[in-house]
Amino acid sequence: MEKAVFYHAGCPVCVDAEKMVLDYLDTSKVDVEVVDFNNDASKINEAESAGVKSVPALVLNGQTYHINYGASMEEVKNG
Amino acid sequence: MEKAVFYHAGCPVCVDAEKMVLDYLDTSKVDVEVVDFNNDASKINEAESAGVKSVPALVLNGQTYHINYGASMEEVKNG
């Protein structure tokens, strides 16, 4: 089972992307953890290390996929 | 079965995104058509009507998801 992390910050674009990821990714192949930086700012470093430049973003199989654009990581860090 | 269309233009970013889409979307829920504008420029209008601004992009369930950034539709049209 592949592990994926979906990072977001609660923005409307994030919510749309989260719905797609949770509704349509194949749960027999991938286990998706959802991280909302509003609830868990400690994951910001982990996300940036994985190459996340903006939210929403999906990290899966060593790749980072920015799905549309809600906010930059700078904006996330500045709250 | 939901119908999705993945639009791309053969760019490296497109290839990475295509692999994720084809490998991890749940094929029991969604049937993905892949359109490469290099092979089918007639689909450019259809894509733009669906809100595609850049490639790669996935149109699914009435929403358009731009996955990372390979090229703008202007660049696609200008070859």
Backbone of each chain as nested JSON, in Angstrom:
{
  "chains": [
    {"id": "A", "residues": [
      {"number": 1, "name": "MET", "atoms": {"N": [0.847, -1.203, 0.0], "CA": [0.0, 0.0, 0.0], "C": [0.881, 1.251, 0.0]}},
      {"number": 2, "name": "GLU", "atoms": {"N": [0.629, 2.104, -0.96], "CA": [1.37, 3.361, -1.044], "C": [0.806, 4.333, -0.01]}},
      {"number": 3, "name": "LYS", "atoms": {"N": [1.693, 5.175, 0.522], "CA": [1.255, 6.194, 1.48], "C": [1.275, 7.544, 0.774]}},
      {"number": 4, "name": "ALA", "atoms": {"N": [0.183, 8.287, 0.882], "CA": [0.138, 9.624, 0.293], "C": [-0.254, 10.624, 1.364]}},
      {"number": 5, "name": "VAL", "atoms": {"N": [0.18, 11.845, 1.191], "CA": [-0.233, 12.911, 2.11], "C": [-0.812, 14.057, 1.291]}},
      {"number": 6, "name": "PHE", "atoms": {"N": [-2.0, 14.476, 1.667], "CA": [-2.641, 15.629, 1.037], "C": [-2.536, 16.798, 2.015]}},
      {"number": 7, "name": "TYR", "atoms": {"N": [-1.796, 17.836, 1.6], "CA": [-1.589, 19.008, 2.452], "C": [-2.516, 20.13, 2.008]}},
      {"number": 8, "name": "HIS", "atoms": {"N": [-3.153, 20.769, 2.977], "CA": [-4.001, 21.897, 2.62], "C": [-4.103, 22.873, 3.777]}},
      {"number": 9, "name": "ALA", "atoms": {"N": [-4.847, 23.947, 3.541], "CA": [-4.959, 24.98, 4.566], "C": [-6.399, 25.477, 4.686]}},
      {"number": 10, "name": "GLY", "atoms": {"N": [-7.336, 24.632, 4.293], "CA": [-8.735, 24.958, 4.49], "C": [-9.346, 25.915, 3.482]}},
      {"number": 11, "name": "CYS", "atoms": {"N": [-8.56, 26.309, 2.487], "CA": [-9.064, 27.261, 1.494], "C": [-10.108, 26.582, 0.588]}},
      {"number": 12, "name": "PRO", "atoms": {"N": [-10.978, 27.36, -0.065], "CA": [-11.996, 26.753, -0.943], "C": [-11.39, 25.866, -2.03]}},
      {"number": 13, "name": "VAL", "atoms": {"N": [-10.294, 26.313, -2.63], "CA": [-9.629, 25.492, -3.648], "C": [-9.137, 24.188, -3.034]}},
      {"number": 14, "name": "CYS", "atoms": {"N": [-8.671, 24.294, -1.783], "CA": [-8.197, 23.1, -1.071], "C": [-9.33, 22.097, -0.863]}},
      {"number": 15, "name": "VAL", "atoms": {"N": [-10.491, 22.606, -0.48], "CA": [-11.631, 21.737, -0.189], "C": [-12.067, 20.984, -1.446]}},
      {"number": 16, "name": "ASP", "atoms": {"N": [-12.105, 21.697, -2.579], "CA": [-12.443, 21.041, -3.851], "C": [-11.44, 19.942, -4.179]}},
      {"number": 17, "name": "ALA", "atoms": {"N": [-10.173, 20.246, -4.027], "CA": [-9.145, 19.264, -4.376], "C": [-9.173, 18.079, -3.42]}},
      {"number": 18, "name": "GLU", "atoms": {"N": [-9.418, 18.367, -2.142], "CA": [-9.485, 17.277, -1.163], "C": [-10.614, 16.305, -1.518]}},
      {"number": 19, "name": "LYS", "atoms": {"N": [-11.741, 16.873, -1.939], "CA": [-12.875, 16.019, -2.295], "C": [-12.505, 15.088, -3.45]}},
      {"number": 20, "name": "MET", "atoms": {"N": [-11.832, 15.643, -4.457], "CA": [-11.431, 14.82, -5.597], "C": [-10.485, 13.716, -5.139]}},
      {"number": 21, "name": "VAL", "atoms": {"N": [-9.484, 14.095, -4.362], "CA": [-8.479, 13.121, -3.913], "C": [-9.135, 12.008, -3.102]}},
      {"number": 22, "name": "LEU", "atoms": {"N": [-9.991, 12.405, -2.159], "CA": [-10.595, 11.385, -1.293], "C": [-11.658, 10.569, -2.024]}},
      {"number": 23, "name": "ASP", "atoms": {"N": [-12.346, 11.201, -2.977], "CA": [-13.407, 10.477, -3.68], "C": [-12.866, 9.541, -4.762]}},
      {"number": 24, "name": "TYR", "atoms": {"N": [-11.769, 9.947, -5.399], "CA": [-11.392, 9.235, -6.619], "C": [-10.063, 8.492, -6.585]}},
      {"number": 25, "name": "LEU", "atoms": {"N": [-9.202, 8.75, -5.592], "CA": [-7.989, 7.934, -5.548], "C": [-8.37, 6.51, -5.15]}},
      {"number": 26, "name": "ASP", "atoms": {"N": [-7.62, 5.576, -5.68], "CA": [-7.919, 4.161, -5.473], "C": [-7.429, 3.736, -4.085]}},
      {"number": 27, "name": "THR", "atoms": {"N": [-8.363, 3.568, -3.173], "CA": [-7.998, 3.26, -1.788], "C": [-7.468, 1.833, -1.624]}},
      {"number": 28, "name": "SER", "atoms": {"N": [-7.53, 1.053, -2.694], "CA": [-6.891, -0.267, -2.617], "C": [-5.397, -0.154, -2.908]}},
      {"number": 29, "name": "LYS", "atoms": {"N": [-4.977, 1.007, -3.454], "CA": [-3.558, 1.197, -3.788], "C": [-2.876, 2.223, -2.899]}},
      {"number": 30, "name": "VAL", "atoms": {"N": [-3.655, 3.166, -2.391], "CA": [-3.034, 4.287, -1.709], "C": [-3.833, 4.664, -0.46]}},
      {"number": 31, "name": "ASP", "atoms": {"N": [-3.078, 4.925, 0.591], "CA": [-3.669, 5.321, 1.874], "C": [-3.365, 6.809, 2.05]}},
      {"number": 32, "name": "VAL", "atoms": {"N": [-4.4, 7.652, 2.02], "CA": [-4.204, 9.098, 2.012], "C": [-4.364, 9.68, 3.415]}},
      {"number": 33, "name": "GLU", "atoms": {"N": [-3.317, 10.339, 3.886], "CA": [-3.386, 11.122, 5.131], "C": [-3.664, 12.565, 4.747]}},
      {"number": 34, "name": "VAL", "atoms": {"N": [-4.611, 13.198, 5.42], "CA": [-4.921, 14.601, 5.149], "C": [-4.331, 15.462, 6.253]}},
      {"number": 35, "name": "VAL", "atoms": {"N": [-3.509, 16.429, 5.873], "CA": [-2.913, 17.358, 6.835], "C": [-3.437, 18.758, 6.553]}},
      {"number": 36, "name": "ASP", "atoms": {"N": [-4.113, 19.335, 7.548], "CA": [-4.574, 20.727, 7.46], "C": [-3.621, 21.555, 8.304]}},
      {"number": 37, "name": "PHE", "atoms": {"N": [-2.877, 22.452, 7.649], "CA": [-1.871, 23.223, 8.384], "C": [-2.502, 24.098, 9.468]}},
      {"number": 38, "name": "ASN", "atoms": {"N": [-3.774, 24.406, 9.337], "CA": [-4.439, 25.175, 10.393], "C": [-4.494, 24.384, 11.701]}},
      {"number": 39, "name": "ASN", "atoms": {"N": [-4.532, 23.058, 11.567], "CA": [-4.6, 22.207, 12.753], "C": [-3.243, 21.652, 13.15]}},
      {"number": 40, "name": "ASP", "atoms": {"N": [-2.314, 21.645, 12.199], "CA": [-1.033, 20.999, 12.471], "C": [0.098, 21.72, 11.735]}},
      {"number": 41, "name": "ALA", "atoms": {"N": [0.459, 22.88, 12.285], "CA": [1.511, 23.691, 11.669], "C": [2.867, 22.993, 11.751]}},
      {"number": 42, "name": "SER", "atoms": {"N": [2.994, 22.009, 12.625], "CA": [4.28, 21.311, 12.765], "C": [4.625, 20.51, 11.506]}},
      {"number": 43, "name": "LYS", "atoms": {"N": [3.634, 20.302, 10.634], "CA": [3.895, 19.536, 9.408], "C": [4.412, 20.417, 8.267]}},
      {"number": 44, "name": "ILE", "atoms": {"N": [4.538, 21.716, 8.514], "CA": [4.974, 22.619, 7.441], "C": [6.369, 22.248, 6.94]}},
      {"number": 45, "name": "ASN", "atoms": {"N": [7.276, 21.975, 7.883], "CA": [8.639, 21.607, 7.473], "C": [8.657, 20.324, 6.65]}},
      {"number": 46, "name": "GLU", "atoms": {"N": [7.886, 19.351, 7.095], "CA": [7.796, 18.071, 6.379], "C": [7.309, 18.295, 4.943]}},
      {"number": 47, "name": "ALA", "atoms": {"N": [6.308, 19.146, 4.813], "CA": [5.747, 19.422, 3.489], "C": [6.773, 20.121, 2.603]}},
      {"number": 48, "name": "GLU", "atoms": {"N": [7.425, 21.133, 3.15], "CA": [8.414, 21.862, 2.351], "C": [9.567, 20.946, 1.943]}},
      {"number": 49, "name": "SER", "atoms": {"N": [9.954, 20.045, 2.837], "CA": [11.02, 19.091, 2.497], "C": [10.601, 18.181, 1.346]}},
      {"number": 50, "name": "ALA", "atoms": {"N": [9.313, 17.927, 1.245], "CA": [8.793, 17.075, 0.168], "C": [8.576, 17.864, -1.123]}},
      {"number": 51, "name": "GLY", "atoms": {"N": [8.855, 19.169, -1.083], "CA": [8.749, 19.96, -2.298], "C": [7.431, 20.699, -2.459]}},
      {"number": 52, "name": "VAL", "atoms": {"N": [6.66, 20.769, -1.381], "CA": [5.381, 21.473, -1.471], "C": [5.634, 22.981, -1.479]}},
      {"number": 53, "name": "LYS", "atoms": {"N": [5.182, 23.64, -2.544], "CA": [5.376, 25.084, -2.705], "C": [4.084, 25.859, -2.451]}},
      {"number": 54, "name": "SER", "atoms": {"N": [2.961, 25.174, -2.612], "CA": [1.66, 25.817, -2.426], "C": [0.659, 24.746, -2.019]}},
      {"number": 55, "name": "VAL", "atoms": {"N": [-0.477, 25.207, -1.533], "CA": [-1.564, 24.272, -1.216], "C": [-2.742, 24.546, -2.142]}},
      {"number": 56, "name": "PRO", "atoms": {"N": [-3.532, 23.533, -2.42], "CA": [-3.404, 22.148, -1.982], "C": [-2.316, 21.392, -2.751]}},
      {"number": 57, "name": "ALA", "atoms": {"N": [-1.76, 20.377, -2.094], "CA": [-0.735, 19.55, -2.738], "C": [-0.846, 18.114, -2.251]}},
      {"number": 58, "name": "LEU", "atoms": {"N": [-0.551, 17.217, -3.162], "CA": [-0.571, 15.786, -2.853], "C": [0.831, 15.232, -3.038]}},
      {"number": 59, "name": "VAL", "atoms": {"N": [1.366, 14.619, -1.995], "CA": [2.663, 13.954, -2.098], "C": [2.395, 12.464, -2.18]}},
      {"number": 60, "name": "LEU", "atoms": {"N": [2.834, 11.879, -3.286], "CA": [2.5, 10.478, -3.567], "C": [3.634, 9.856, -4.361]}},
      {"number": 61, "name": "ASN", "atoms": {"N": [4.134, 8.725, -3.853], "CA": [5.133, 7.959, -4.586], "C": [6.365, 8.814, -4.914]}},
      {"number": 62, "name": "GLY", "atoms": {"N": [6.755, 9.657, -3.957], "CA": [7.968, 10.456, -4.131], "C": [7.81, 11.695, -4.98]}},
      {"number": 63, "name": "GLN", "atoms": {"N": [6.602, 11.935, -5.463], "CA": [6.352, 13.106, -6.297], "C": [5.402, 14.056, -5.573]}},
      {"number": 64, "name": "THR", "atoms": {"N": [5.539, 15.334, -5.873], "CA": [4.628, 16.322, -5.305], "C": [3.759, 16.894, -6.413]}},
      {"number": 65, "name": "TYR", "atoms": {"N": [2.468, 16.818, -6.219], "CA": [1.503, 17.305, -7.211], "C": [0.732, 18.476, -6.608]}},
      {"number": 66, "name": "HIS", "atoms": {"N": [0.99, 19.664, -7.141], "CA": [0.222, 20.831, -6.735], "C": [-1.053, 20.832, -7.561]}},
      {"number": 67, "name": "ILE", "atoms": {"N": [-2.196, 20.816, -6.89], "CA": [-3.481, 20.688, -7.578], "C": [-4.202, 22.028, -7.493]}},
      {"number": 68, "name": "ASN", "atoms": {"N": [-4.274, 22.719, -8.612], "CA": [-4.747, 24.102, -8.625], "C": [-3.93, 24.922, -7.614]}},
      {"number": 69, "name": "TYR", "atoms": {"N": [-4.412, 26.113, -7.298], "CA": [-3.604, 26.983, -6.446], "C": [-4.5, 27.683, -5.438]}},
      {"number": 70, "name": "GLY", "atoms": {"N": [-4.247, 27.405, -4.176], "CA": [-5.011, 28.073, -3.129], "C": [-4.199, 29.162, -2.454]}},
      {"number": 71, "name": "ALA", "atoms": {"N": [-3.001, 28.779, -2.002], "CA": [-2.132, 29.732, -1.309], "C": [-0.709, 29.201, -1.344]}},
      {"number": 72, "name": "SER", "atoms": {"N": [0.251, 30.126, -1.317], "CA": [1.651, 29.725, -1.266], "C": [2.0, 29.259, 0.143]}},
      {"number": 73, "name": "MET", "atoms": {"N": [3.107, 28.531, 0.263], "CA": [3.554, 28.122, 1.599], "C": [3.947, 29.343, 2.415]}},
      {"number": 74, "name": "GLU", "atoms": {"N": [4.437, 30.396, 1.766], "CA": [4.738, 31.626, 2.505], "C": [3.469, 32.175, 3.15]}},
      {"number": 75, "name": "GLU", "atoms": {"N": [2.396, 32.184, 2.385], "CA": [1.117, 32.659, 2.941], "C": [0.649, 31.751, 4.08]}},
      {"number": 76, "name": "VAL", "atoms": {"N": [0.835, 30.448, 3.908], "CA": [0.452, 29.504, 4.957], "C": [1.229, 29.808, 6.243]}},
      {"number": 77, "name": "LYS", "atoms": {"N": [2.546, 30.057, 6.079], "CA": [3.392, 30.291, 7.266], "C": [3.057, 31.607, 7.954]}},
      {"number": 78, "name": "ASN", "atoms": {"N": [2.616, 32.584, 7.141], "CA": [2.273, 33.888, 7.711], "C": [0.831, 33.945, 8.226]}},
      {"number": 79, "name": "GLY", "atoms": {"N": [0.164, 32.799, 8.128], "CA": [-1.182, 32.682, 8.683], "C": [-2.214, 33.516, 7.979]}}
    ]},
    {"id": "B", "residues": [
      {"number": 1, "name": "MET", "atoms": {"N": [-20.553, 5.263, -13.715], "CA": [-19.108, 5.516, -13.944], "C": [-18.913, 6.972, -14.365]}},
      {"number": 2, "name": "GLU", "atoms": {"N": [-18.067, 7.632, -13.636], "CA": [-17.724, 9.02, -13.954], "C": [-16.758, 9.029, -15.13]}},
      {"number": 3, "name": "LYS", "atoms": {"N": [-16.888, 10.094, -15.937], "CA": [-15.98, 10.244, -17.08], "C": [-15.01, 11.37, -16.754]}},
      {"number": 4, "name": "ALA", "atoms": {"N": [-13.73, 11.124, -16.945], "CA": [-12.722, 12.163, -16.724], "C": [-11.883, 12.306, -17.979]}},
      {"number": 5, "name": "VAL", "atoms": {"N": [-11.344, 13.49, -18.18], "CA": [-10.42, 13.692, -19.297], "C": [-9.145, 14.304, -18.749]}},
      {"number": 6, "name": "PHE", "atoms": {"N": [-8.027, 13.695, -19.087], "CA": [-6.714, 14.226, -18.728], "C": [-6.111, 14.841, -19.983]}},
      {"number": 7, "name": "TYR", "atoms": {"N": [-5.893, 16.167, -19.927], "CA": [-5.343, 16.883, -21.068], "C": [-3.861, 17.148, -20.847]}},
      {"number": 8, "name": "HIS", "atoms": {"N": [-3.066, 16.9, -21.867], "CA": [-1.642, 17.213, -21.729], "C": [-1.034, 17.509, -23.092]}},
      {"number": 9, "name": "ALA", "atoms": {"N": [0.258, 17.799, -23.055], "CA": [0.938, 18.165, -24.303], "C": [2.314, 17.509, -24.4]}},
      {"number": 10, "name": "GLY", "atoms": {"N": [2.454, 16.388, -23.695], "CA": [3.683, 15.621, -23.823], "C": [4.879, 16.128, -23.041]}},
      {"number": 11, "name": "CYS", "atoms": {"N": [4.691, 17.186, -22.277], "CA": [5.808, 17.762, -21.507], "C": [6.195, 16.819, -20.359]}},
      {"number": 12, "name": "PRO", "atoms": {"N": [7.428, 16.945, -19.849], "CA": [7.846, 16.063, -18.744], "C": [6.912, 16.15, -17.533]}},
      {"number": 13, "name": "VAL", "atoms": {"N": [6.488, 17.361, -17.184], "CA": [5.554, 17.514, -16.06], "C": [4.248, 16.783, -16.364]}},
      {"number": 14, "name": "CYS", "atoms": {"N": [3.844, 16.839, -17.643], "CA": [2.617, 16.145, -18.059], "C": [2.747, 14.637, -17.882]}},
      {"number": 15, "name": "VAL", "atoms": {"N": [3.889, 14.116, -18.254], "CA": [4.106, 12.667, -18.191], "C": [4.04, 12.182, -16.744]}},
      {"number": 16, "name": "ASP", "atoms": {"N": [4.671, 12.936, -15.843], "CA": [4.599, 12.583, -14.422], "C": [3.161, 12.589, -13.918]}},
      {"number": 17, "name": "ALA", "atoms": {"N": [2.43, 13.629, -14.272], "CA": [1.047, 13.743, -13.787], "C": [0.175, 12.643, -14.395]}},
      {"number": 18, "name": "GLU", "atoms": {"N": [0.406, 12.348, -15.673], "CA": [-0.373, 11.288, -16.331], "C": [-0.171, 9.952, -15.618]}},
      {"number": 19, "name": "LYS", "atoms": {"N": [1.078, 9.689, -15.239], "CA": [1.364, 8.427, -14.558], "C": [0.586, 8.346, -13.242]}},
      {"number": 20, "name": "MET", "atoms": {"N": [0.574, 9.437, -12.492], "CA": [-0.16, 9.448, -11.215], "C": [-1.65, 9.206, -11.463]}},
      {"number": 21, "name": "VAL", "atoms": {"N": [-2.2, 9.94, -12.432], "CA": [-3.635, 9.833, -12.716], "C": [-3.992, 8.403, -13.134]}},
      {"number": 22, "name": "LEU", "atoms": {"N": [-3.208, 7.852, -14.047], "CA": [-3.543, 6.514, -14.555], "C": [-3.244, 5.426, -13.523]}},
      {"number": 23, "name": "ASP", "atoms": {"N": [-2.219, 5.631, -12.702], "CA": [-1.857, 4.61, -11.725], "C": [-2.773, 4.615, -10.508]}},
      {"number": 24, "name": "TYR", "atoms": {"N": [-3.24, 5.803, -10.116], "CA": [-3.869, 5.887, -8.797], "C": [-5.347, 6.271, -8.782]}},
      {"number": 25, "name": "LEU", "atoms": {"N": [-5.891, 6.764, -9.889], "CA": [-7.34, 7.012, -9.848], "C": [-8.067, 5.67, -9.823]}},
      {"number": 26, "name": "ASP", "atoms": {"N": [-9.2, 5.677, -9.141], "CA": [-9.956, 4.444, -8.94], "C": [-10.743, 4.126, -10.213]}},
      {"number": 27, "name": "THR", "atoms": {"N": [-10.278, 3.122, -10.939], "CA": [-10.887, 2.799, -12.226], "C": [-12.259, 2.144, -12.074]}},
      {"number": 28, "name": "SER", "atoms": {"N": [-12.646, 1.851, -10.838], "CA": [-14.017, 1.36, -10.631], "C": [-14.995, 2.526, -10.533]}},
      {"number": 29, "name": "LYS", "atoms": {"N": [-14.46, 3.741, -10.364], "CA": [-15.313, 4.918, -10.233], "C": [-15.216, 5.854, -11.416]}},
      {"number": 30, "name": "VAL", "atoms": {"N": [-14.059, 5.84, -12.087], "CA": [-13.817, 6.855, -13.094], "C": [-13.115, 6.245, -14.311]}},
      {"number": 31, "name": "ASP", "atoms": {"N": [-13.585, 6.657, -15.471], "CA": [-13.024, 6.202, -16.737], "C": [-12.262, 7.383, -17.319]}},
      {"number": 32, "name": "VAL", "atoms": {"N": [-10.94, 7.273, -17.406], "CA": [-10.104, 8.402, -17.797], "C": [-9.736, 8.319, -19.281]}},
      {"number": 33, "name": "GLU", "atoms": {"N": [-10.107, 9.365, -20.006], "CA": [-9.658, 9.534, -21.39], "C": [-8.43, 10.443, -21.375]}},
      {"number": 34, "name": "VAL", "atoms": {"N": [-7.39, 10.065, -22.091], "CA": [-6.183, 10.894, -22.159], "C": [-6.153, 11.6, -23.504]}},
      {"number": 35, "name": "VAL", "atoms": {"N": [-6.047, 12.919, -23.482], "CA": [-5.961, 13.712, -24.708], "C": [-4.598, 14.402, -24.747]}},
      {"number": 36, "name": "ASP", "atoms": {"N": [-3.817, 14.079, -25.762], "CA": [-2.53, 14.745, -26.002], "C": [-2.751, 15.745, -27.135]}},
      {"number": 37, "name": "PHE", "atoms": {"N": [-2.626, 17.033, -26.829], "CA": [-2.899, 18.055, -27.842], "C": [-1.963, 17.946, -29.044]}},
      {"number": 38, "name": "ASN", "atoms": {"N": [-0.821, 17.327, -28.858], "CA": [0.078, 17.126, -30.001], "C": [-0.558, 16.208, -31.047]}},
      {"number": 39, "name": "ASN", "atoms": {"N": [-1.417, 15.308, -30.564], "CA": [-2.073, 14.371, -31.469], "C": [-3.479, 14.796, -31.843]}},
      {"number": 40, "name": "ASP", "atoms": {"N": [-4.067, 15.673, -31.045], "CA": [-5.464, 16.023, -31.262], "C": [-5.725, 17.481, -30.867]}},
      {"number": 41, "name": "ALA", "atoms": {"N": [-5.271, 18.377, -31.715], "CA": [-5.413, 19.809, -31.445], "C": [-6.877, 20.231, -31.487]}},
      {"number": 42, "name": "SER", "atoms": {"N": [-7.739, 19.402, -32.098], "CA": [-9.156, 19.746, -32.178], "C": [-9.812, 19.765, -30.806]}},
      {"number": 43, "name": "LYS", "atoms": {"N": [-9.151, 19.182, -29.803], "CA": [-9.722, 19.149, -28.456], "C": [-9.382, 20.4, -27.637]}},
      {"number": 44, "name": "ILE", "atoms": {"N": [-8.619, 21.314, -28.233], "CA": [-8.205, 22.508, -27.484], "C": [-9.419, 23.329, -27.047]}},
      {"number": 45, "name": "ASN", "atoms": {"N": [-10.375, 23.515, -27.975], "CA": [-11.578, 24.285, -27.622], "C": [-12.363, 23.625, -26.497]}},
      {"number": 46, "name": "GLU", "atoms": {"N": [-12.525, 22.334, -26.603], "CA": [-13.238, 21.575, -25.563], "C": [-12.569, 21.78, -24.205]}},
      {"number": 47, "name": "ALA", "atoms": {"N": [-11.256, 21.714, -24.191], "CA": [-10.516, 21.872, -22.934], "C": [-10.691, 23.272, -22.378]}},
      {"number": 48, "name": "GLU", "atoms": {"N": [-10.558, 24.271, -23.238], "CA": [-10.691, 25.642, -22.756], "C": [-12.109, 25.903, -22.237]}},
      {"number": 49, "name": "SER", "atoms": {"N": [-13.089, 25.322, -22.916], "CA": [-14.473, 25.47, -22.441], "C": [-14.665, 24.86, -21.058]}},
      {"number": 50, "name": "ALA", "atoms": {"N": [-13.887, 23.826, -20.763], "CA": [-13.973, 23.181, -19.451], "C": [-13.15, 23.912, -18.398]}},
      {"number": 51, "name": "GLY", "atoms": {"N": [-12.486, 24.988, -18.813], "CA": [-11.733, 25.777, -17.834], "C": [-10.265, 25.445, -17.737]}},
      {"number": 52, "name": "VAL", "atoms": {"N": [-9.758, 24.677, -18.702], "CA": [-8.335, 24.317, -18.684], "C": [-7.507, 25.537, -19.092]}},
      {"number": 53, "name": "LYS", "atoms": {"N": [-6.623, 25.959, -18.205], "CA": [-5.763, 27.125, -18.44], "C": [-4.333, 26.716, -18.751]}},
      {"number": 54, "name": "SER", "atoms": {"N": [-3.957, 25.533, -18.308], "CA": [-2.589, 25.045, -18.508], "C": [-2.63, 23.525, -18.512]}},
      {"number": 55, "name": "VAL", "atoms": {"N": [-1.541, 22.942, -18.967], "CA": [-1.414, 21.482, -18.924], "C": [-0.262, 21.119, -17.993]}},
      {"number": 56, "name": "PRO", "atoms": {"N": [-0.356, 19.964, -17.372], "CA": [-1.437, 18.98, -17.434], "C": [-2.653, 19.397, -16.614]}},
      {"number": 57, "name": "ALA", "atoms": {"N": [-3.825, 18.918, -17.039], "CA": [-5.055, 19.204, -16.317], "C": [-5.996, 18.006, -16.398]}},
      {"number": 58, "name": "LEU", "atoms": {"N": [-6.73, 17.817, -15.321], "CA": [-7.71, 16.739, -15.249], "C": [-9.094, 17.356, -15.07]}},
      {"number": 59, "name": "VAL", "atoms": {"N": [-10.007, 17.022, -15.968], "CA": [-11.394, 17.474, -15.832], "C": [-12.203, 16.281, -15.335]}},
      {"number": 60, "name": "LEU", "atoms": {"N": [-12.796, 16.464, -14.178], "CA": [-13.471, 15.348, -13.511], "C": [-14.634, 15.896, -12.713]}},
      {"number": 61, "name": "ASN", "atoms": {"N": [-15.807, 15.314, -12.946], "CA": [-16.985, 15.655, -12.152], "C": [-17.27, 17.164, -12.176]}},
      {"number": 62, "name": "GLY", "atoms": {"N": [-17.09, 17.759, -13.36], "CA": [-17.421, 19.176, -13.52], "C": [-16.372, 20.14, -13.006]}},
      {"number": 63, "name": "GLN", "atoms": {"N": [-15.279, 19.619, -12.477], "CA": [-14.207, 20.481, -11.962], "C": [-12.957, 20.294, -12.808]}},
      {"number": 64, "name": "THR", "atoms": {"N": [-12.154, 21.346, -12.864], "CA": [-10.882, 21.264, -13.571], "C": [-9.745, 21.352, -12.559]}},
      {"number": 65, "name": "TYR", "atoms": {"N": [-8.875, 20.383, -12.597], "CA": [-7.739, 20.325, -11.677], "C": [-6.451, 20.455, -12.472]}},
      {"number": 66, "name": "HIS", "atoms": {"N": [-5.776, 21.581, -12.298], "CA": [-4.467, 21.766, -12.915], "C": [-3.448, 21.117, -11.99]}},
      {"number": 67, "name": "ILE", "atoms": {"N": [-2.709, 20.159, -12.515], "CA": [-1.78, 19.38, -11.69], "C": [-0.358, 19.792, -12.044]}},
      {"number": 68, "name": "ASN", "atoms": {"N": [0.278, 20.524, -11.139], "CA": [1.571, 21.148, -11.438], "C": [1.424, 21.996, -12.706]}},
      {"number": 69, "name": "TYR", "atoms": {"N": [2.528, 22.413, -13.257], "CA": [2.445, 23.337, -14.392], "C": [3.467, 22.95, -15.45]}},
      {"number": 70, "name": "GLY", "atoms": {"N": [2.968, 22.589, -16.617], "CA": [3.86, 22.26, -17.716], "C": [3.931, 23.378, -18.735]}},
      {"number": 71, "name": "ALA", "atoms": {"N": [2.769, 23.818, -19.187], "CA": [2.703, 24.884, -20.204], "C": [1.307, 25.496, -20.168]}},
      {"number": 72, "name": "SER", "atoms": {"N": [1.24, 26.765, -20.536], "CA": [-0.062, 27.426, -20.626], "C": [-0.779, 26.975, -21.893]}},
      {"number": 73, "name": "MET", "atoms": {"N": [-2.088, 27.182, -21.941], "CA": [-2.829, 26.853, -23.158], "C": [-2.376, 27.751, -24.305]}},
      {"number": 74, "name": "GLU", "atoms": {"N": [-1.953, 28.981, -24.013], "CA": [-1.417, 29.85, -25.067], "C": [-0.19, 29.203, -25.705]}},
      {"number": 75, "name": "GLU", "atoms": {"N": [0.693, 28.664, -24.859], "CA": [1.883, 27.99, -25.382], "C": [1.485, 26.751, -26.19]}},
      {"number": 76, "name": "VAL", "atoms": {"N": [0.483, 26.03, -25.707], "CA": [0.014, 24.847, -26.435], "C": [-0.48, 25.257, -27.831]}},
      {"number": 77, "name": "LYS", "atoms": {"N": [-1.267, 26.352, -27.872], "CA": [-1.845, 26.778, -29.157], "C": [-0.787, 27.289, -30.116]}},
      {"number": 78, "name": "ASN", "atoms": {"N": [0.28, 27.853, -29.542], "CA": [1.354, 28.383, -30.39], "C": [2.384, 27.313, -30.752]}},
      {"number": 79, "name": "GLY", "atoms": {"N": [2.124, 26.093, -30.287], "CA": [2.963, 24.961, -30.655], "C": [4.344, 25.006, -30.054]}}
    ]}
  ]
}
